Amino acid sequence: MRIDKTIYTIFKKGSKTYFYSTIFFPKAVKKDVFTLYSFLRKTDDFVDFIPQQADEFYQFKNRYYQAKNGDITGDVVIDSFLELCKRKNFQDEWVDAFLNSMEMDIYKSTYNNMDELMTYLYGSSEVVGLFMARIMDLNPESFYAARHLGRAMQYINFIRDISEDIQLGRVYFPQEDLEEFGLESLHQNHTQTKPQEFKAFVRKQLDVYKEWQFEAEKGFFYIPYRYLISIKTASDMYRWTAQEIEKNPMVVYKRKVKPSMPKIVFNVFSNSLGLTLS
């Protein structure tokens, strides 16, 4: 089952962890995951580009809704995604929420509290868990865990990308948490004057991730073996990222903490062996 070259390229360039974690997905599921990720990544790239490509984002968003209403766009990413939406019965509200969260990145840069942030998290990550659950034809009872897994992975990205997001003018943490630790901002020139406060702040955010990850893993039993290897590998790699940051939170200013390709592939095969023996 051939994957379109454009879709393949977007996925491979976008996320090493997700890309190599898909090794053990059956071909049909792998193709669907590539289609999903290419749509998500292409949309996200518009708002993360420096300078931001707001006009291009709105044009892409409009093309999606035009295609949804029956127009022919000729955009393989949109057309393939819409076919996937129909075949796997994605709810329109999930796609709307994703696009709304991406749009928030254009006009919103801070969040006062966790309740406010959760609106962004739902559209930017929880619905991704829901999309994946549909692709794997999981029982709807798994959706609670799927949402938590998407949310947990996104939160690690926030922690890992503190320095990068500062360059984009964004802080994806409750402002009340910064205030709790006496931090006026997350700029390195400020946090390096309050290293202990910053480390305590980051470790609190890691605790949030761990809580959500714990809830997500409760739902792993819903996932068939042929899919669980890939899902567990991606989850393991995010846990590894969290552990590396927890050792020295200041590392987020020095490098982007990401597992190497050999580490990911080794984990895929380790999970394959472990799940087979268990």
C-alpha positions as CSV (number, residue, x, y, z in Angstrom):
1,M,0.0,0.0,0.0
2,R,1.9,3.0,-1.3
3,I,2.2,6.2,0.7
4,D,2.2,9.5,-1.3
5,K,5.6,11.0,-1.5
6,T,4.6,14.4,-0.3
7,I,2.9,12.9,2.8
8,Y,5.8,10.6,3.4
9,T,8.3,13.5,3.3
10,I,6.2,15.7,5.7
11,F,6.0,12.9,8.3
12,K,9.7,12.0,8.1
13,K,10.9,15.6,8.4
14,G,8.4,16.4,11.1
15,S,8.9,13.9,13.9
16,K,11.7,11.4,14.3
17,T,10.1,9.8,17.3
18,Y,6.7,9.2,15.7
19,F,8.2,8.3,12.3
20,Y,10.4,5.4,13.6
21,S,7.8,4.4,16.2
22,T,5.5,3.4,13.3
23,I,7.7,0.5,12.2
24,F,5.5,-2.2,13.5
25,F,2.2,-0.7,12.4
26,P,0.4,-2.8,9.8
27,K,0.8,-1.2,6.3
28,A,-2.8,0.1,6.1
29,V,-2.6,1.7,9.6
30,K,0.8,3.1,8.9
31,K,-0.6,4.8,5.7
32,D,-3.4,6.3,7.8
33,V,-1.0,7.6,10.4
34,F,1.1,9.2,7.8
35,T,-1.9,10.9,6.3
36,L,-3.1,12.2,9.7
37,Y,0.4,13.4,10.7
38,S,1.0,15.2,7.4
39,F,-2.2,17.2,7.9
40,L,-1.4,18.1,11.5
41,R,2.2,19.0,10.7
42,K,1.5,21.1,7.7
43,T,-1.1,23.1,9.6
44,D,1.2,23.5,12.6
45,D,4.1,24.6,10.5
46,F,2.3,27.7,9.3
47,V,1.9,29.1,12.8
48,D,5.3,28.0,14.0
49,F,7.2,29.5,11.1
50,I,9.3,32.6,11.7
51,P,7.9,35.0,10.7
52,Q,4.4,33.4,11.2
53,Q,2.6,32.5,8.0
54,A,-0.9,33.6,9.2
55,D,-2.2,34.2,5.7
56,E,-1.1,30.8,4.5
57,F,-2.7,29.2,7.6
58,Y,-6.1,30.8,6.9
59,Q,-5.8,29.8,3.2
60,F,-5.1,26.2,4.2
61,K,-7.9,26.2,6.7
62,N,-10.3,27.6,4.1
63,R,-9.3,25.0,1.6
64,Y,-10.0,22.3,4.1
65,Y,-13.6,23.6,4.7
66,Q,-14.1,24.1,0.9
67,A,-13.0,20.5,0.3
68,K,-15.2,19.3,3.1
69,N,-18.1,21.0,1.3
70,G,-17.3,19.2,-2.0
71,D,-14.8,21.5,-3.8
72,I,-11.8,19.9,-5.4
73,T,-8.6,21.5,-4.0
74,G,-5.9,19.4,-5.6
75,D,-4.1,19.5,-2.2
76,V,-3.0,15.9,-1.6
77,V,-2.6,16.5,2.2
78,I,-6.2,17.9,2.5
79,D,-7.8,15.5,0.1
80,S,-6.1,12.4,1.8
81,F,-7.1,13.7,5.2
82,L,-10.7,14.2,4.3
83,E,-10.9,10.7,2.9
84,L,-9.4,9.4,6.1
85,C,-11.9,11.5,8.2
86,K,-14.9,9.9,6.3
87,R,-13.6,6.4,6.4
88,K,-12.6,6.4,10.0
89,N,-15.6,8.5,11.2
90,F,-13.6,11.4,12.7
91,Q,-16.0,13.8,14.4
92,D,-16.1,17.2,12.8
93,E,-15.7,18.8,16.2
94,W,-12.3,17.2,16.6
95,V,-11.0,18.8,13.4
96,D,-12.6,22.1,14.3
97,A,-10.9,22.0,17.7
98,F,-7.5,21.3,16.2
99,L,-7.8,24.1,13.7
100,N,-9.0,26.5,16.5
101,S,-6.0,25.6,18.7
102,M,-3.6,26.2,15.8
103,E,-5.3,29.6,15.2
104,M,-4.8,30.4,18.9
105,D,-1.1,30.3,18.2
106,I,-1.5,33.3,16.0
107,Y,-3.2,35.6,18.5
108,K,-2.5,34.1,22.0
109,S,0.8,33.8,23.7
110,T,0.1,33.2,27.4
111,Y,-2.4,31.3,29.5
112,N,-3.4,32.5,33.0
113,N,-4.3,29.1,34.5
114,M,-4.6,25.4,33.7
115,D,-8.3,25.7,32.9
116,E,-7.5,28.2,30.1
117,L,-4.6,26.1,28.9
118,M,-6.8,23.0,28.7
119,T,-8.8,24.6,25.8
120,Y,-5.6,24.8,23.8
121,L,-4.5,21.3,24.9
122,Y,-7.7,19.7,23.8
123,G,-7.5,20.9,20.2
124,S,-3.7,20.6,19.9
125,S,-3.2,17.2,21.4
126,E,-6.2,15.4,22.9
127,V,-8.0,15.2,19.6
128,V,-4.8,13.6,18.1
129,G,-5.3,10.8,20.6
130,L,-8.9,10.5,19.5
131,F,-7.9,10.4,15.8
132,M,-5.4,7.6,16.5
133,A,-8.0,5.7,18.5
134,R,-10.3,5.8,15.5
135,I,-7.5,4.8,13.1
136,M,-6.9,1.7,15.2
137,D,-10.6,1.1,15.6
138,L,-10.4,1.1,19.4
139,N,-13.4,0.8,21.7
140,P,-14.8,4.3,22.5
141,E,-14.1,3.4,26.2
142,S,-10.4,3.9,25.3
143,F,-11.0,7.6,24.4
144,Y,-10.4,8.9,27.9
145,A,-6.9,7.3,28.0
146,A,-6.3,8.4,24.4
147,R,-6.9,12.0,25.2
148,H,-4.6,11.8,28.2
149,L,-1.8,10.3,26.1
150,G,-2.0,13.0,23.5
151,R,-2.1,15.6,26.3
152,A,0.8,14.1,28.1
153,M,3.0,14.0,25.0
154,Q,2.2,17.6,24.2
155,Y,3.1,18.7,27.7
156,I,6.5,17.1,27.4
157,N,6.9,19.0,24.1
158,F,6.1,22.2,25.9
159,I,8.8,21.5,28.6
160,R,11.4,20.4,26.0
161,D,10.7,23.4,23.8
162,I,10.7,26.2,26.4
163,S,13.6,28.0,24.8
164,E,12.2,27.5,21.2
165,D,8.7,28.7,22.2
166,I,10.2,31.8,23.9
167,Q,11.7,32.7,20.5
168,L,8.1,32.4,19.1
169,G,6.9,34.7,21.9
170,R,4.9,31.9,23.6
171,V,4.7,30.4,27.1
172,Y,2.5,27.2,27.3
173,F,2.3,27.0,31.1
174,P,-0.1,28.6,33.5
175,Q,1.1,32.1,34.5
176,E,0.0,31.4,38.0
177,D,2.6,28.6,38.1
178,L,5.4,31.1,37.2
179,E,4.2,33.4,39.9
180,E,4.2,30.5,42.4
181,F,7.9,30.1,41.9
182,G,8.7,33.8,41.6
183,L,9.5,33.7,37.9
184,E,8.7,36.8,35.9
185,S,9.4,35.0,32.6
186,L,11.0,31.9,31.2
187,H,13.7,33.8,29.3
188,Q,17.1,32.2,30.1
189,N,18.6,35.6,31.1
190,H,16.0,35.6,33.9
191,T,15.8,32.0,34.9
192,Q,19.6,31.7,35.2
193,T,19.3,34.3,38.0
194,K,16.8,32.0,39.8
195,P,18.0,28.5,38.9
196,Q,16.5,26.7,41.9
197,E,13.1,28.3,41.3
198,F,13.2,27.4,37.7
199,K,14.2,23.8,38.4
200,A,11.3,23.5,40.9
201,F,8.9,25.0,38.3
202,V,10.0,22.5,35.6
203,R,9.7,19.6,38.1
204,K,6.2,20.7,38.9
205,Q,5.3,20.6,35.2
206,L,6.9,17.2,34.9
207,D,4.6,16.0,37.7
208,V,1.7,17.2,35.6
209,Y,3.0,15.1,32.7
210,K,3.4,12.0,34.9
211,E,-0.1,12.3,36.2
212,W,-1.5,12.4,32.7
213,Q,0.8,9.7,31.5
214,F,-0.3,7.4,34.3
215,E,-4.0,7.9,33.3
216,A,-3.1,7.2,29.6
217,E,-1.3,4.0,30.4
218,K,-4.4,2.6,32.1
219,G,-5.9,2.4,28.7
220,F,-3.1,0.5,27.0
221,F,-5.0,-2.8,27.5
222,Y,-7.5,-1.5,24.9
223,I,-4.8,-1.5,22.2
224,P,-4.2,-4.7,20.2
225,Y,-0.7,-6.1,20.3
226,R,-0.1,-5.3,16.6
227,Y,-0.6,-1.6,17.4
228,L,0.7,-1.4,21.0
229,I,4.3,-1.8,20.0
230,S,4.3,1.5,18.2
231,I,2.2,3.3,20.7
232,K,4.3,2.1,23.6
233,T,7.5,3.0,21.9
234,A,6.4,6.6,21.3
235,S,5.2,6.8,24.9
236,D,8.5,5.3,26.2
237,M,10.5,7.9,24.2
238,Y,8.6,10.8,25.7
239,R,9.1,9.3,29.2
240,W,12.9,9.1,28.4
241,T,12.8,12.8,27.4
242,A,11.1,13.7,30.7
243,Q,13.7,11.8,32.7
244,E,16.5,13.5,30.9
245,I,15.1,16.9,31.6
246,E,14.3,16.1,35.2
247,K,18.0,15.3,35.8
248,N,18.9,18.9,34.8
249,P,16.0,21.2,33.8
250,M,18.5,23.8,32.5
251,V,19.2,21.5,29.7
252,V,16.2,22.9,27.8
253,Y,18.3,26.0,27.1
254,K,21.3,24.1,25.8
255,R,19.7,21.5,23.4
256,K,16.5,20.0,22.2
257,V,16.2,16.8,24.2
258,K,15.2,14.1,21.8
259,P,16.0,10.4,21.5
260,S,18.3,9.3,18.8
261,M,17.1,7.2,15.9
262,P,19.0,4.1,17.1
263,K,17.4,4.5,20.5
264,I,13.9,4.6,19.1
265,V,14.5,1.6,16.8
266,F,16.1,-0.4,19.6
267,N,13.1,0.4,21.8
268,V,10.7,-0.7,19.1
269,F,12.4,-4.1,18.9
270,S,12.7,-4.3,22.7
271,N,9.0,-3.7,23.0
272,S,8.3,-6.2,20.3
273,L,10.2,-8.9,22.3
274,G,8.8,-7.9,25.6
275,L,5.2,-7.8,24.5
276,T,5.6,-11.1,22.8
277,L,7.0,-12.8,25.9
278,S,4.5,-11.2,28.3
